[in-house]
Amino acid sequence: MRVMREAGITTTRIAGRNRYVRLRRDELDARFPGLLDALFKSLP
């Protein structure tokens, strides 16, 4: 998680004692075009 946060491809929202981590899809697509689409296509 730290590596992804430092690379700027995730964002973290803190709500009370919880942390919600979300992928920054636009950043991920800019760095690795087509990666997420290929991963999602491989899911059953």
C-alpha distance matrix in Angstrom:
0.0 3.8 5.5 5.2 6.1 8.6 9.8 10.7 10.0 8.4 10.4 10.4 13.8 15.0 18.0 19.7 17.7 15.2 12.0 11.7 8.9 10.7 10.7 13.1 15.4 17.9 15.6 14.3 18.0 19.2 17.3 17.7 20.7 21.3 18.1 17.3 21.0 21.5 18.8 20.3 23.8 23.1 22.4 25.6
3.8 0.0 3.8 5.5 5.0 6.0 8.4 9.8 10.4 9.4 11.0 11.0 14.5 15.5 18.9 20.4 18.5 16.6 13.3 13.7 11.1 12.9 12.7 14.4 17.0 18.9 16.1 15.4 19.2 19.7 17.5 18.6 21.9 23.1 20.1 19.7 23.5 24.0 21.7 23.4 26.8 26.2 25.8 29.2
5.5 3.8 0.0 3.8 5.5 5.2 6.0 8.7 9.1 9.5 12.1 13.2 16.9 18.5 22.0 23.8 22.0 19.8 16.4 16.2 12.9 13.8 12.6 13.8 15.9 17.4 14.3 13.3 17.0 17.2 14.6 15.6 19.2 20.6 17.6 17.9 21.6 21.8 19.9 22.1 25.2 24.6 24.7 28.3
5.2 5.5 3.8 0.0 3.8 5.5 5.0 6.3 5.7 6.1 9.2 11.0 14.7 17.0 20.3 22.6 21.2 18.6 14.9 13.9 10.3 10.5 8.8 10.1 12.2 13.9 11.1 10.0 13.8 14.4 12.3 13.2 16.5 17.7 15.0 14.8 18.5 19.2 17.3 19.1 22.4 22.2 22.2 25.8
6.1 5.0 5.5 3.8 0.0 3.8 5.4 5.1 6.1 5.2 6.9 8.3 12.0 14.1 17.7 19.9 18.9 16.6 12.9 12.3 9.2 9.9 9.3 9.9 13.0 14.4 11.6 11.7 15.5 15.7 14.2 15.8 18.8 20.3 17.9 17.3 21.0 22.2 20.3 21.7 25.1 25.2 25.0 28.4
8.6 6.0 5.2 5.5 3.8 0.0 3.8 5.3 7.8 8.4 10.0 11.5 15.1 17.0 20.7 22.7 21.7 19.7 16.2 15.9 12.9 13.5 12.4 12.4 15.2 15.8 12.5 12.9 16.5 16.0 14.0 16.2 19.4 21.5 19.2 19.3 23.0 23.9 22.4 24.2 27.4 27.4 27.6 31.2
9.8 8.4 6.0 5.0 5.4 3.8 0.0 3.8 5.7 7.9 10.5 13.0 16.7 19.1 22.7 25.1 24.2 21.9 18.2 17.2 13.7 13.3 11.2 10.7 12.8 13.1 9.5 9.7 13.2 12.4 10.2 12.5 15.8 18.0 16.0 16.5 20.0 20.9 19.8 21.7 24.7 24.9 25.5 29.2
10.7 9.8 8.7 6.3 5.1 5.3 3.8 0.0 3.8 5.7 7.5 10.6 14.0 16.8 20.3 23.0 22.6 20.2 16.4 15.1 11.8 11.0 9.1 7.8 10.5 10.7 7.4 8.7 12.1 11.5 10.4 12.9 15.6 17.8 16.2 16.0 19.4 20.9 19.9 21.2 24.4 25.1 25.4 29.0
10.0 10.4 9.1 5.7 6.1 7.8 5.7 3.8 0.0 3.8 7.0 10.3 13.7 16.8 20.0 23.0 22.5 19.6 15.8 13.8 10.2 8.5 5.8 5.1 7.3 8.5 5.7 5.8 9.5 10.0 9.2 10.7 13.2 14.8 13.0 12.4 15.8 17.5 16.3 17.5 20.7 21.5 21.7 25.3
8.4 9.4 9.5 6.1 5.2 8.4 7.9 5.7 3.8 0.0 3.8 6.7 10.1 13.2 16.3 19.2 18.8 15.8 12.1 10.0 6.5 5.4 4.4 5.2 8.4 10.4 8.7 8.8 12.3 13.3 12.9 14.1 16.3 17.3 15.3 13.9 17.3 19.1 17.3 18.0 21.6 22.3 21.8 25.2
10.4 11.0 12.1 9.2 6.9 10.0 10.5 7.5 7.0 3.8 0.0 3.8 6.8 10.1 13.2 16.3 16.4 13.6 10.0 8.2 5.7 5.4 6.4 6.6 10.3 11.8 10.7 11.8 14.9 15.7 15.8 17.3 19.2 20.3 18.6 16.8 20.0 22.1 20.4 20.5 24.2 25.1 24.2 27.4
10.4 11.0 13.2 11.0 8.3 11.5 13.0 10.6 10.3 6.7 3.8 0.0 3.8 6.5 9.8 12.7 12.6 10.0 6.4 5.5 4.5 6.5 9.0 10.1 13.6 15.5 14.5 15.3 18.5 19.5 19.4 20.7 22.7 23.5 21.5 19.5 22.7 24.7 22.5 22.5 26.3 26.9 25.7 28.6
13.8 14.5 16.9 14.7 12.0 15.1 16.7 14.0 13.7 10.1 6.8 3.8 0.0 3.8 6.5 9.8 10.7 8.3 5.7 5.1 6.5 8.3 11.5 12.4 15.7 17.5 17.2 18.2 21.1 22.2 22.6 23.8 25.5 26.1 24.3 22.0 24.8 27.2 24.9 24.4 28.2 29.0 27.4 30.1
15.0 15.5 18.5 17.0 14.1 17.0 19.1 16.8 16.8 13.2 10.1 6.5 3.8 0.0 3.8 6.3 7.2 5.8 4.6 6.3 8.9 11.5 14.9 16.1 19.4 21.3 20.7 21.7 24.7 25.8 25.9 27.2 29.0 29.5 27.6 25.2 28.2 30.3 27.8 27.4 31.2 31.8 29.9 32.4
18.0 18.9 22.0 20.3 17.7 20.7 22.7 20.3 20.0 16.3 13.2 9.8 6.5 3.8 0.0 3.8 6.1 5.3 6.3 7.8 11.2 13.6 17.2 18.6 21.6 23.6 23.6 24.4 27.2 28.6 28.9 30.0 31.5 31.8 29.9 27.2 29.9 32.1 29.5 28.7 32.4 33.1 30.9 33.0
19.7 20.4 23.8 22.6 19.9 22.7 25.1 23.0 23.0 19.2 16.3 12.7 9.8 6.3 3.8 0.0 3.8 5.5 8.1 10.6 14.0 16.8 20.5 22.0 25.1 27.2 26.9 27.6 30.6 31.9 32.0 33.1 34.8 35.1 33.0 30.4 33.2 35.2 32.5 31.7 35.5 35.9 33.5 35.5
17.7 18.5 22.0 21.2 18.9 21.7 24.2 22.6 22.5 18.8 16.4 12.6 10.7 7.2 6.1 3.8 0.0 3.8 6.9 10.1 13.3 16.6 20.1 22.2 25.2 27.6 27.0 27.3 30.5 31.9 31.6 32.5 34.5 34.6 32.2 29.7 32.7 34.4 31.4 31.0 34.7 34.7 32.4 34.4
15.2 16.6 19.8 18.6 16.6 19.7 21.9 20.2 19.6 15.8 13.6 10.0 8.3 5.8 5.3 5.5 3.8 0.0 3.8 6.6 9.9 13.1 16.7 19.0 21.8 24.4 24.0 24.1 27.1 28.8 28.6 29.2 31.1 31.1 28.7 26.1 29.0 30.7 27.7 27.2 30.9 31.0 28.6 30.7
12.0 13.3 16.4 14.9 12.9 16.2 18.2 16.4 15.8 12.1 10.0 6.4 5.7 4.6 6.3 8.1 6.9 3.8 0.0 3.8 6.4 9.9 13.3 15.5 18.5 21.0 20.3 20.5 23.6 25.2 24.9 25.6 27.6 27.8 25.4 23.0 26.1 27.8 25.0 24.7 28.5 28.7 26.7 29.1
11.7 13.7 16.2 13.9 12.3 15.9 17.2 15.1 13.8 10.0 8.2 5.5 5.1 6.3 7.8 10.6 10.1 6.6 3.8 0.0 3.8 6.6 10.3 12.6 15.3 18.0 17.8 17.8 20.7 22.5 22.5 23.0 24.7 24.7 22.5 19.8 22.7 24.6 21.9 21.4 25.2 25.6 23.6 26.1
8.9 11.1 12.9 10.3 9.2 12.9 13.7 11.8 10.2 6.5 5.7 4.5 6.5 8.9 11.2 14.0 13.3 9.9 6.4 3.8 0.0 3.8 6.9 9.5 12.3 15.1 14.5 14.2 17.3 19.1 18.9 19.4 21.2 21.4 19.1 16.7 19.8 21.6 19.0 18.9 22.7 23.1 21.6 24.4
10.7 12.9 13.8 10.5 9.9 13.5 13.3 11.0 8.5 5.4 5.4 6.5 8.3 11.5 13.6 16.8 16.6 13.1 9.9 6.6 3.8 0.0 3.8 6.4 8.7 11.7 11.7 11.4 14.1 16.2 16.4 16.8 18.2 18.2 16.3 13.7 16.7 18.9 16.6 16.3 20.0 20.9 19.6 22.5
10.7 12.7 12.6 8.8 9.3 12.4 11.2 9.1 5.8 4.4 6.4 9.0 11.5 14.9 17.2 20.5 20.1 16.7 13.3 10.3 6.9 3.8 0.0 3.8 5.6 8.7 8.5 7.7 10.5 12.6 12.8 13.0 14.4 14.7 12.8 10.6 13.7 15.9 14.0 14.1 17.7 18.7 18.0 21.3
13.1 14.4 13.8 10.1 9.9 12.4 10.7 7.8 5.1 5.2 6.6 10.1 12.4 16.1 18.6 22.0 22.2 19.0 15.5 12.6 9.5 6.4 3.8 0.0 3.8 5.6 5.5 6.3 8.7 10.1 11.0 12.1 13.2 14.1 13.1 11.3 14.1 16.7 15.7 15.8 19.1 20.6 20.3 23.7
15.4 17.0 15.9 12.2 13.0 15.2 12.8 10.5 7.3 8.4 10.3 13.6 15.7 19.4 21.6 25.1 25.2 21.8 18.5 15.3 12.3 8.7 5.6 3.8 0.0 3.8 5.4 5.0 5.9 8.4 9.9 10.0 10.3 10.8 10.3 8.3 10.7 13.5 13.0 12.9 15.9 17.8 17.9 21.3
17.9 18.9 17.4 13.9 14.4 15.8 13.1 10.7 8.5 10.4 11.8 15.5 17.5 21.3 23.6 27.2 27.6 24.4 21.0 18.0 15.1 11.7 8.7 5.6 3.8 0.0 3.8 5.5 5.2 6.1 8.7 9.9 9.7 11.2 11.7 10.6 12.4 15.3 15.6 15.7 18.2 20.4 20.9 24.3
15.6 16.1 14.3 11.1 11.6 12.5 9.5 7.4 5.7 8.7 10.7 14.5 17.2 20.7 23.6 26.9 27.0 24.0 20.3 17.8 14.5 11.7 8.5 5.5 5.4 3.8 0.0 3.8 5.5 5.1 6.3 8.5 9.6 11.9 11.7 11.4 13.9 16.2 16.2 17.1 19.7 21.3 22.1 25.7
14.3 15.4 13.3 10.0 11.7 12.9 9.7 8.7 5.8 8.8 11.8 15.3 18.2 21.7 24.4 27.6 27.3 24.1 20.5 17.8 14.2 11.4 7.7 6.3 5.0 5.5 3.8 0.0 3.8 5.4 5.3 5.8 7.5 9.2 8.1 8.1 11.0 12.8 12.7 14.0 16.6 17.9 18.8 22.5
18.0 19.2 17.0 13.8 15.5 16.5 13.2 12.1 9.5 12.3 14.9 18.5 21.1 24.7 27.2 30.6 30.5 27.1 23.6 20.7 17.3 14.1 10.5 8.7 5.9 5.2 5.5 3.8 0.0 3.8 5.5 5.1 4.6 6.5 7.1 7.5 9.2 11.4 12.3 13.3 15.2 17.1 18.5 22.0
19.2 19.7 17.2 14.4 15.7 16.0 12.4 11.5 10.0 13.3 15.7 19.5 22.2 25.8 28.6 31.9 31.9 28.8 25.2 22.5 19.1 16.2 12.6 10.1 8.4 6.1 5.1 5.4 3.8 0.0 3.8 5.8 5.9 9.1 10.0 11.1 12.8 14.6 15.8 17.0 18.8 20.6 22.1 25.7
17.3 17.5 14.6 12.3 14.2 14.0 10.2 10.4 9.2 12.9 15.8 19.4 22.6 25.9 28.9 32.0 31.6 28.6 24.9 22.5 18.9 16.4 12.8 11.0 9.9 8.7 6.3 5.3 5.5 3.8 0.0 3.8 6.2 9.5 9.3 11.1 13.4 14.4 15.2 17.2 19.0 20.2 21.9 25.6
17.7 18.6 15.6 13.2 15.8 16.2 12.5 12.9 10.7 14.1 17.3 20.7 23.8 27.2 30.0 33.1 32.5 29.2 25.6 23.0 19.4 16.8 13.0 12.1 10.0 9.9 8.5 5.8 5.1 5.8 3.8 0.0 3.8 6.3 5.7 8.3 10.4 10.8 11.8 14.2 15.7 16.6 18.7 22.3
20.7 21.9 19.2 16.5 18.8 19.4 15.8 15.6 13.2 16.3 19.2 22.7 25.5 29.0 31.5 34.8 34.5 31.1 27.6 24.7 21.2 18.2 14.4 13.2 10.3 9.7 9.6 7.5 4.6 5.9 6.2 3.8 0.0 3.8 5.7 8.0 8.7 9.6 11.7 13.3 14.3 16.0 18.2 21.6
21.3 23.1 20.6 17.7 20.3 21.5 18.0 17.8 14.8 17.3 20.3 23.5 26.1 29.5 31.8 35.1 34.6 31.1 27.8 24.7 21.4 18.2 14.7 14.1 10.8 11.2 11.9 9.2 6.5 9.1 9.5 6.3 3.8 0.0 3.8 5.7 5.2 6.1 8.6 10.1 10.6 12.5 14.8 18.1
18.1 20.1 17.6 15.0 17.9 19.2 16.0 16.2 13.0 15.3 18.6 21.5 24.3 27.6 29.9 33.0 32.2 28.7 25.4 22.5 19.1 16.3 12.8 13.1 10.3 11.7 11.7 8.1 7.1 10.0 9.3 5.7 5.7 3.8 0.0 3.8 5.5 5.2 6.3 8.7 10.0 10.9 13.1 16.7
17.3 19.7 17.9 14.8 17.3 19.3 16.5 16.0 12.4 13.9 16.8 19.5 22.0 25.2 27.2 30.4 29.7 26.1 23.0 19.8 16.7 13.7 10.6 11.3 8.3 10.6 11.4 8.1 7.5 11.1 11.1 8.3 8.0 5.7 3.8 0.0 3.8 5.4 5.0 6.1 8.5 9.9 11.0 14.6
21.0 23.5 21.6 18.5 21.0 23.0 20.0 19.4 15.8 17.3 20.0 22.7 24.8 28.2 29.9 33.2 32.7 29.0 26.1 22.7 19.8 16.7 13.7 14.1 10.7 12.4 13.9 11.0 9.2 12.8 13.4 10.4 8.7 5.2 5.5 3.8 0.0 3.8 5.5 5.2 6.1 8.7 10.3 13.5
21.5 24.0 21.8 19.2 22.2 23.9 20.9 20.9 17.5 19.1 22.1 24.7 27.2 30.3 32.1 35.2 34.4 30.7 27.8 24.6 21.6 18.9 15.9 16.7 13.5 15.3 16.2 12.8 11.4 14.6 14.4 10.8 9.6 6.1 5.2 5.4 3.8 0.0 3.8 5.5 5.2 6.4 9.1 12.3
18.8 21.7 19.9 17.3 20.3 22.4 19.8 19.9 16.3 17.3 20.4 22.5 24.9 27.8 29.5 32.5 31.4 27.7 25.0 21.9 19.0 16.6 14.0 15.7 13.0 15.6 16.2 12.7 12.3 15.8 15.2 11.8 11.7 8.6 6.3 5.0 5.5 3.8 0.0 3.8 5.5 5.3 6.8 10.6
20.3 23.4 22.1 19.1 21.7 24.2 21.7 21.2 17.5 18.0 20.5 22.5 24.4 27.4 28.7 31.7 31.0 27.2 24.7 21.4 18.9 16.3 14.1 15.8 12.9 15.7 17.1 14.0 13.3 17.0 17.2 14.2 13.3 10.1 8.7 6.1 5.2 5.5 3.8 0.0 3.8 5.4 5.4 8.7
23.8 26.8 25.2 22.4 25.1 27.4 24.7 24.4 20.7 21.6 24.2 26.3 28.2 31.2 32.4 35.5 34.7 30.9 28.5 25.2 22.7 20.0 17.7 19.1 15.9 18.2 19.7 16.6 15.2 18.8 19.0 15.7 14.3 10.6 10.0 8.5 6.1 5.2 5.5 3.8 0.0 3.8 5.5 7.9
23.1 26.2 24.6 22.2 25.2 27.4 24.9 25.1 21.5 22.3 25.1 26.9 29.0 31.8 33.1 35.9 34.7 31.0 28.7 25.6 23.1 20.9 18.7 20.6 17.8 20.4 21.3 17.9 17.1 20.6 20.2 16.6 16.0 12.5 10.9 9.9 8.7 6.4 5.3 5.4 3.8 0.0 3.8 6.5
22.4 25.8 24.7 22.2 25.0 27.6 25.5 25.4 21.7 21.8 24.2 25.7 27.4 29.9 30.9 33.5 32.4 28.6 26.7 23.6 21.6 19.6 18.0 20.3 17.9 20.9 22.1 18.8 18.5 22.1 21.9 18.7 18.2 14.8 13.1 11.0 10.3 9.1 6.8 5.4 5.5 3.8 0.0 3.8
25.6 29.2 28.3 25.8 28.4 31.2 29.2 29.0 25.3 25.2 27.4 28.6 30.1 32.4 33.0 35.5 34.4 30.7 29.1 26.1 24.4 22.5 21.3 23.7 21.3 24.3 25.7 22.5 22.0 25.7 25.6 22.3 21.6 18.1 16.7 14.6 13.5 12.3 10.6 8.7 7.9 6.5 3.8 0.0
